């Protein structure tokens, strides 16, 4: 099966240090820091990359489920929000919210909701993040 790689390098201490993350494919490379992760500073952060991975995985899983059921989607747009919160002396990802809108000709709302729930439960990224509460808000356009 396929294995994917990305890498990160951090220099310095937690608060004043800085880092860089790169996707193995070369499609993205970005800086990150304490302010970009825990405040509103410039740069990316691990949670933002998790959100992108989850939104992409869910959208593909939903497209596959809908197509397999005979309802090929015209468009699926998903936003994933990853919530990072302080817990005790550390931090934890406590919740992920998937918000998706899809245009699927000929599909009723109840069938769409069923397919969306199945995609949320079965996309590989959802499975990897199963220790976190994953919420879904799915709208059929």
N, C-alpha and C positions, 0 to 999 in steps of 0.2 A: 504494500500500500504506500501511499504518498506520505512523506514526512516534510514538514515545513520548518524553517528556521528564521529567527530574527535575533538581533543582538542589541545589547545596551552596554554602555560604559558610563560610569559615574566617577567624578573626580572631586575630592574634597569631602567635607563633613555634610551632614544632612541639610542644615539651614543655609549655608553659604555656598555649598557645592553646586555642580552643574553636571548634566549628562546629555547623552545623545542616544537615541534609539533608531534602529534601521531595520526595515523589512529585508529578509533574505533575497527577495525578488528584485530589490532596488527601487521598487515603486514608491517608497516613502522613506525619508530620513528626517528626523526632527529633534530639536533640543527639548530638554525638560529640566525642571528645577523644583525646589521646594515651593516657590510662589506659583508655578504653573500647576502644581498638583494640589496644594492645600489652600491656595488663595485664588486670585484672579490674574496671575502673572502670564506673560507671554510664553508660548511654547506648548507642547503637548503633555500628556501624562498617561500612565498605564490604563487608567479607567476610561479615558477617551478612546483608546485603542481597543479595549474590551467592548465598548459600546459599538464601535464601527464593526467589529467582528460579529457581534451578536445580531446587529441589524442586517448585515449582509447574509449571514447564515439563515436567519429566520425567513428573510424574503425569498431566498432560493428554495428553502424547504416548503414554504407556502406555495410557490409557483409549481413545484413538483407535485405536491399533493393535489392542487386544483387541476392540473393537467392530467394527472392519473385518473381523476374522477370525471374527466371529460369536459372540464371547464377551463380552458387555457386563459390565463389572465392577460389583459392588455397592458396593465401597469400595476406594480406594487411599490409603495413607498413606505419605508419603515424608519422610525426614529427610535433609538434606544437611549435611555437615560440611566446611567450607572450612579447610584448614590453611595458616596464614601462618607462614613461618619466615625467620629471618635468613639471608641469603646474602651473604657478604662485607660490604661497607659498607651494603648495603640489605636490603630484604625482598622476598619473592616468595611467591605462592600456589603451593604445591608439589604439593598433592593435594586432590581433592574426593572424598568418599565419599558415595554415595547408598545409603541403606538404605530399602527399601520393603517393605511388606506389602500384599497385595491379596486380596480375597475375590472370586473369579471362579467362579461355578457352572459345572460341567461341563467345566472345563479341567484337563488333566493338568499335572504339574510341569514336564516337559520343554518342552512348548509354551509354558508361562508364562515359563520362563527365556529361551527364544528371543525372545519378544515383548519382554521386559524389556531384553535386550541391544540389540535394535533400537531401542527407545525411547531408551535411553542414548546410542546413537550418532547418532540422528537428531533429537533435540529441538533447537530453535534455540539454546538456551543452551549445551548441550553442544558444539555446533558452534562457538559463539563462544569457548568456553573450551578448544578442542582442544589448545592448547599445554600444558595441565596434565593430569597423570595423573588420570583419573576412574575410580574403583572402584565396583563395584556389588555389593550384597548384597540379593538379591530373594527374598522368601518368599511362597509361595502358602498362604493360610490355608484 
